[in-house]
C-alpha cells in the first residue's frame, strides 16, 4: 500500500467514525423523545427503566466513539503532515494517468 492509498484509507475511516458518531447521536435524540413522550402521558415504569438504561449505554458508546474518532483523526492529520509531499506527488501522478486513460 503506497502512502496515498494509506491516506485515502485513513480518510475513509475518519468518515466512518463521523457517521458512527452521528448515528449514535441520533439514537440518543430518539430515545430522549420517547422518554419525554412517556413522561408526558404514559408513565410506563418499564419504558422509563429500559429507555434510561439504553440511553446510558448509548451515551457511553458515544463517548468511546468520540475518543477514538479524535485520536484517529489526529493520527491521520499527523500522517498527512509528515507525508504531504509524497501524497501530493502520487495524486499528481494519478491525475496524469487518468487524463491519459481518458484520451
C-alpha positions in Angstrom: 0.0 0.0 0.0 1.5 3.3 -1.0 1.3 6.5 1.0 -1.7 7.8 -1.0 -3.6 4.6 -0.6 -2.9 4.6 3.1 -4.0 8.3 3.4 -7.2 7.6 1.5 -8.0 4.6 3.7 -7.4 6.8 6.8 -9.8 9.4 5.4 -12.4 6.7 4.8 -12.1 5.5 8.4 -12.4 9.1 9.7 -15.6 9.5 7.6 -16.9 6.2 9.0 -16.2 7.3 12.6 -18.0 10.5 11.9 -21.0 8.6 10.5 -21.0 6.3 13.5 -20.8 9.3 15.9 -23.8 10.9 14.1 -25.8 7.6 14.2 -25.2 7.3 18.0 -26.2 11.0 18.5 -29.4 10.3 16.5 -30.2 7.3 18.7 -29.8 9.3 21.9 -32.1 12.0 20.5 -34.7 9.5 19.5 -34.6 7.7 22.9 -34.8 11.1 24.6 -38.0 11.9 22.6 -39.6 8.6 23.6 -38.6 9.2 27.2 -40.3 12.6 27.1 -43.4 11.2 25.5 -43.6 8.5 28.1 -43.3 11.1 30.9 -45.9 13.3 29.3 -48.7 10.7 29.3 -47.9 7.1 29.5 -45.7 6.9 32.6 -44.9 3.3 31.9 -42.4 2.2 34.5 -40.8 -0.5 32.3 -40.3 2.0 29.4 -38.8 4.5 31.8 -36.3 2.0 33.2 -35.4 0.4 29.9 -35.1 3.6 28.0 -33.0 5.1 30.8 -30.6 2.1 30.6 -30.4 2.3 26.8 -29.8 6.0 26.9 -26.9 5.5 29.3 -25.3 2.7 27.3 -25.5 4.6 24.1 -24.1 7.7 25.7 -21.1 5.6 26.9 -20.7 4.2 23.4 -20.8 7.7 22.0 -18.1 8.8 24.5 -15.9 5.9 23.3 -16.5 6.7 19.6 -15.8 10.3 20.2 -12.5 9.4 21.9 -11.3 7.0 19.2 -12.5 9.4 16.5 -10.5 12.2 17.9 -7.4 10.0 18.3 -7.6 8.6 14.8 -8.3 12.0 13.2 -5.1 13.3 14.9 -3.2 10.2 13.6 -4.5 10.9 10.0 -3.5 14.6 10.3 0.0 13.8 11.5 0.4 11.3 8.7 -0.7 13.9 6.1 1.7 16.4 7.5 4.6 14.0 7.6 3.9 12.6 4.1 2.3 15.6 2.4 4.8 15.9 -0.4 4.7 12.2 -1.3 0.9 12.2 -1.2 0.7 15.2 -3.5 3.2 13.6 -5.9 1.1 10.4 -6.0 -2.1 12.4 -6.5 -0.5 14.3 -9.4 0.7 11.0 -11.0 -2.7 9.5 -10.6 -4.3 12.6 -12.3 -1.9 12.3 -15.2 -2.7 8.6 -15.6 -6.4 9.4 -15.5 -6.0 12.1 -18.1 -4.0 9.7 -20.4 -6.6 7.0 -20.0 -9.4 9.4 -20.9 -7.8 10.3 -24.2 
